[in-house]
Amino acid sequence: MKILILGAGQVGASVAESLVSEKNDVTVVDTSPERLKDLQNQYDLRTVVGNAAHPEILAEAGAADTDMLFAVTASDETNLVASKVAHSVFNIPTRIARIRSTWFERHPELLESDCFSVNHAICPEQIVTEYIAKLIDFPEALQVAEFAGGKIDLVAVRAVEGGPIVRHPLRDLEKLLPTIDVKVAAIYRNDRPLNLAPDTVVHPGDEVFFVAASGHIREVMAHMRQMDRGVGRVIIAGGGNIGLRLARALEGRLMNVKVIEASKRRCEFLAGQLGSTLVLHGDVSSEDLLGDENVDETDLFVSVTNDDEANIMSALLAKRMGARRVIALINRKAYGDLMQGGQIDIAISPAQATLGSLLEHVRRGDVVAVHSVRRGKAEALELIAHGDRKTSRVVGRAIRDIELPPGATIVGIVRGERVIVAEDDGHVIEPDDHVLVFLTQKRMIPRVEKLFEVSVGFF
């Protein structure tokens, strides 16, 4: 597939890395020669220096025969104009644009073909906000991914000493949870995936991914680790777009929320936008300020400024001063990998959180949802099975009889309103089933996509 990416920032670079690794023909446009040079030094792709909204730059980048456009620059205006030009001048079939302004959420008609011609709009700030909100719902989780409209969840937890399943084989889950269907999708130990079997023993410190119906998640988690109390007190460090969106979301849950923001002018704006949230003017890394605001009694400290170092330092300081759980927004991949699982409980990469929403439109076959997990090292897909036993490699076959590539596991099926957790590999896949596949090796994605494609005359 020929793909044109406008913008070589964190989101654009992450999309480029993922798509190049899957052998797509990728071209990246950006105004910064330095950013483009860095990308070229790392990946096999083409680059063009220039303003992505200019038709001549798009033409130079090969827009005339491009299959898909990702307009993910930092400017809404550039992304919107580029999408319109891509549609009107070059007839690019699929156009995805990064849009930060909430105006377009309220007026989606402006994105239609007779206006800006955006097929799919994404807002990284809103995606990250929803991501953090899910982690607040399940404070013990490392990651929560929804599938099938919220009917079934994939959850990652860190197994700790004292959890009922810890130091027991996976087969004991059936005894511990006799009334709940649960499937362990993967276990990572020392950053490596294990080959799972019924006698695989869960060790303290293991990163365990499991799938269950959404209503059963909390009970399953209680068997992986001791449960924490709910989140009631939250401090948000940083009053930017994500901080504002998160504070608004938490106000609706009747939580005690405080926002710390360094800009006095921004504080005044936040105070006018928020209701019960207390807005504080100050340095997010000020020990005196955090002490005055009783950070030691805080259930969750979330650092979401636009500065990685400030987020890391404030989160580490809050943890040292007694905050029960800390989350830091970290753009640089190396920083995130370094900090995750240490004193910082969860390091969130905005680019990786957004990546799944973007990849949904690239995946071949009928892919409904994509979630990038383990900071982009693995992936979970929701695919719809089509065809019949003659035209499909999966329909009409038991899970055990499907030739899945190495590292791929079918972990769940949603059939109408029914959730089937695939702990039994004798389940037969039917037409229109929503099938959840977990992949520990992203290079196997094309083989999974091909597996679910309908081929006329396939026997």
N, C-alpha and C positions, 0 to 999 in steps of 0.2 A: 504494500500500500504506500502511495506517495503522500507524505504528510508535511504540511507547512506550519511551523511554530513561530508565532510573533511574540518576541519577548524572551530574553535569556536570563531572567531573574531566577529566584528559587523555584517557582512553579514551572516555568518554561524549561529550566535545566533538568528538573526531575522527570518531566514528561519526556524530554529528549532522551535521557538515560534509559528510561523504561522501554521506549519504542525502538531505539537503536538496538537494544539487546534482543529484540524480537525480530530483527532483520527487516525493518521497514526502511523505506527511502525517506530520510528526514532532512529538511532544510530549516535552519533557524535564522530569523531576522532580528536585529537589535541595533540600536544606535551606538552601542559601546563596542569598539574593536577589541578591547581587552577581554571582555566577557566572552565574546565569540572565539577569540584565540584560545582561551582556557577550555572551552567546550571542544574545539577541534583537536586539542592536544589529548583529550580524554576519550573522545568517541569518534566513530566513523560516520561523520555527517558533513553536510555542506552548510556554509554560513554566508549571509549577505549583510553588509553594513548599510543602515539607512532607516528612514522613518517608515514604519510598517503600514501607515495609512496612505502612503503615496502609491498610486497605480504603477508607476515605473519601477519602483522597488519590488512590488509584488510580482511584476512581470519578470524582472531579473531573477527572482527567487523561484520561478517556475510555476507560478499560479495557474497558468493556462492548462496544465494537465495534472493539477493537484486533486487528490481525492478528498482530503480533509484539512480544515484550517483550525488551528488553535490560536485564538487571539488572547494572549495572557500577559500583555504588558501591564505596567503599573497604572496606565491611564485608561479610564473608561472611554473617553472620547476617541482615543486611538483605536481601541478594540472595536468600538461601534462602527466607526468609519471604515475600518479595514474589512469588517464583516459585510458591510453594504457594498463596497467595491468588489470584494471577492464574489459576491452573488451577481451583481449587475454587470460587471465587466468580464469576469473570468468564469462565471458559472460553476464555482466550486460547490459540489453537492452538499457537504456537511460543514457547518460553520459553528464553532463553539467559542463563546466569548466570556472572559472574566469581567464581571460587572460588580463594582463595590456599592454603588449608590442604591439606597433602598427605594428610590423613586420607581425604578423599573419593576420591583417586586409588586408595587401597588398598581402599576400601569403596564402589564405585560404585552398589551397590544402594540406598544412602541417597538417591540422586538420582532414583530411579524414581517412577512416578506415585503409588504408595501411601505415599511419604514426602514428599520436597521437590518433586517434580514438575518437575525440570529436564530439558528435552530435550537441551540441549547445554551442557557446562561448559567454560569456558576459564580458563586460568591465565596471565596475562601474564608473570609471572616465569619460568615454564617455557618459554614461547614465545621470550622474549628469550634465555634460556640456550641453547636449541637454535640460535637464530640466530647467537649468538657462536661456538658450537662449530663450526658450518659454516664460519665465517670462519677458524677455526683450522685446519680441514682444508685450506682453500685460502687461505693467507695473502696471496696477491696480489689476491684478489677484493675488490670493494666490496660485493657482495651475491650470495648463492647461494639460489636457490629451487628446491625439489624438486617434481616432478610425477610422477603415475602411480606412486605408491608408491616413488619413488626411482629409477625407470628412466631418467628424463630430467631434466636440470637446465637452468635459465636462470641464466646467470652474467653479472655486470657487472664489467668490468675497466677500469682506466685505461691506455690505450695509451701506451707510453713509447718514446723513441728507442732504437733497437737491436732492437726486436721485428721478426721477419721480415716481418710483414704491414704494419708501419708504413711510411707513404709509398708504399704499393702499393694498387692498386685491389682491390675485394672479389673480383673474378673470379680473382685469383691464389691465393685460398684453396684452390681445387680442385687447383692444381699443388703447393702447399705441403703439403697434407694429402690426398693421393690416396686413402688407404684409410679416411678418416674423413668421415662426413657431419656437416656443421656448417652452421648457418644464423645469419647475423647478423640479429638481430631489430630492433635500433635502434642508431643512433649519435647521441649528444648532443655538440654542439660549442658552447661558450659558453652552456651551459644550454638549448640549443634542439635539437629533433630534426631530423635531416637527412632529405631524401627520398632513399631508398636506390636505387641502380642498380648494375649490375655494374661500372661505371667509377668508382663512389664511392671516393675515396682516404681511407685512414685516416691521420689526423694525430696527432702526439704530443699528449697531453692529452685526446684524445677519450675519452668514456665509452662503451664498446662493450658492448652486450648481445648474447650469443650463446646458442644452444641446441645441445646435443649429448647423446648418450647419456652417462650418468653416468660410465662407465668411461673416457671419452675426454676428460673435462673438462681434466685437467692438461696433456695434450699440446696441446690447442687453446690453452690459456692461454699456453703457452710461445711461441706464434707472435704473441701480442699484446704481450708484454712479457718482459723477462728474469725468470727464475724466482728466487724467494727460497729460502733453505734452510728446512727444516721448523721448526716451533715446538717448542722443548724447555724453555725457561725462561719462566715466566709470573708476573707480579705482578698481583694483583687488589686494587684499591683500593676498599674497602667490603665489609663482611661481613654485609650484609643478606640478604634472601631470594635475590636474584639471585647475589650473591657466594658464598653457601653452595652453591647449586645448581651453579654453574659450577665451583667447587673440587671438588665431588664428582664431576662429570662428567670433569674433567681428571685426577683421581687414577687413574681407571680406564685412562688412557692412559700411565701411568708417566711423567708430566711432572714437572718440578721446579716446584712451585706454592707461592707465598707469598700470604697474605692480610693486608692492613693494615686495622685497624679501630680507630676512635677510642674506642669504649666498652669499658672493661675487663671489665665484666660480660658483654658480648656476646662478647668474646674468649674468655672461659672457656667459654661455651656452644659456640662454634665449635670450640675445641680438643677438646671432648668428642664432637662430631659428625663430625669429620674424622680421617683417618688420617695419611697421610704429609705432608699440607699443613702448612707452617710458618705459625703464626698470630702476627702482630706487633701489639702495642698501640702506636698512635701516630697522628700527623696525616698524612693521605695527601699533603698538600702540603708536607711537611717535606723540605727539600733535604738536610739531614743524614741523615735516615732513609733516603731513597732512595739517597743515596751509600753509606751503610753496607751497604745490601742489593744493591749492584752493579747498579743500574738500567741502567748503560751496557752490561752484558752480557745484558740481558733481551731476549728475542725479541718478547714481547708484553706491553704494559702495558694493563690493562683497568680503567677507572675507572667503578664502578657504585654509588656512594653515592646517597643520596636528595636530593643537593644539586647542581643544575646547575653552579653556580659552582665548587664544589669539584672536580667531575669535569673541568671545562674546565681549571682551573688546574693540577691534578695531572697531567693528560695533557700539557699544554703543557710543564710542567716536566720530566716524564719524557722527552719527546722531545728537549728541549734538552740534557738530560744524557746522551743517547745511546741511549735505548731504540729498538730497530729499528722497531717499529710500535706505534701507540697507538690505542686505541678508547675513546670516551667515551660514556656514556649521558646524553642531553640531552633533557629533556622539552619545553622551550620550542622551538616550531617555528622561530622567528626565530633563536635561538642555533644550532640544528642546521644550518640553511641557511648561516649565516655561517661556521661552523667546518669543515664537511665539505670535504675535499680540500685544506685548508691544512696547518698544522703537525699538526693532528689528522687521522689517516688516515681514520678512519670515525667518524661521529657517528650513534649509534643512537637513534631515538625509540621508546620502549616502546609508545606509542599506535599509531604507524604499523606497528610490527612485529606488533602484535596485530590490527590492522584487517582484514587478509586473512582471518584465522580467523573473524572475526565476519561479514564480508561473504559468506562462503560460503553462509550460511543466508538471505541476502536475495536473492541473484541468482536470477532466474527461469530456468526450464529446468533441465536436469540438470547443475548445476555441481558439480564434485568438489572443486576447489581454487581459491583466489583468493590472489594475492600482490600486495600494494601495493608498488610500486617507485618509486624516485626520490623518497622521502619523501612518497608519496601523490599525486604528479603523474601517474603512469601506473599501469597495472594489467596483470597477466597472469592469464588464466583458463584453467582446464582444464574443458572441457565434453564431455559424452557425446552423440554424434550418434545420434538415433533416427529410426525411420520408414523410408520408402523414397523413391524418386525422385518419387512422386506426392504424398507427404504431408510432405516435408522440402525445405527450400531448400538443403541442403548434401549430403545423402546421395545417392550416385550421380553426383556432379558432381566434375570436376577442380577443384583449388584455383583455377586461373586463371579458371574460369567462375562462381565464387561472388561475388556482389555485396557485398563487404565495405565497410563505411563508411570514410570517410577516417581515417587513423591506425591502422587495424586490420590486422594481418598474421597469417596462419596460419603458425606457425613449427615445428610438430611434430605428429606423430600417433603414438599408441601403440595398436597392434592386438594384443591378447593380450600375448605376451612380446616382440613385435617393435617396435622403435623406428624410426620413419620421420621423419627430419629433413627438413622441407619446403623443401629448397633447390631442388627441382624442382617447379614449380607445376602439373605434369601429373598429380600423384598424385590418385587418385580416393578420396573419403571413403566408407567403408562403414558399415553399421549397427553400432552399439556401439563405434565408434572413439572413443578419447579424443583430443580435438583441443585443441591449445594455441594460444591467441590472445593476441598482445601488442597493447596499445592505448596509443598515446602521448596520446590524447585521451579522458579518462574520460567526457566527456559522450556518447560514442558507445556506452557500455556497453549501454543499453537496446536499441539497434539490433542489437548482436551477440546479445543474449539472444533477441530476436525472431527473428533469423535461424535460431537453433537450435531454436526451438519447433516441435513437430509440429502441423500444422494439417490436420484432416480435410478432404479434398476440395481441397487445394491443388494447382494445376496450373501 
